[in-house]
């Protein structure tokens, strides 16, 4: 449960960073946000796969 929340938090944080970067024209912040969002989504997918094989 803790990992799921952490992964979702990373995804949401990434979306916020990406949005703020886009709004301010800060490309570095935009890239960081995109990377965080993608990493969070990949981790969530990994957890889903792991849970599918557990049950």
Residue pairs with C-beta under 8 A, 6 or more apart in sequence:
3 43
3 47
4 44
4 47
7 40
7 43
7 44
7 47
8 40
8 44
9 40
10 36
10 37
10 39
10 40
10 43
11 36
11 37
11 40
11 41
11 44
12 40
13 33
13 36
13 40
14 32
14 33
14 34
14 35
14 36
14 37
14 38
14 39
14 40
15 33
15 37
16 33
17 29
17 30
17 32
17 33
17 36
18 29
18 30
18 33
18 34
18 37
19 33
20 26
20 29
20 33
21 27
21 28
21 29
21 30
21 31
21 32
21 33
22 30
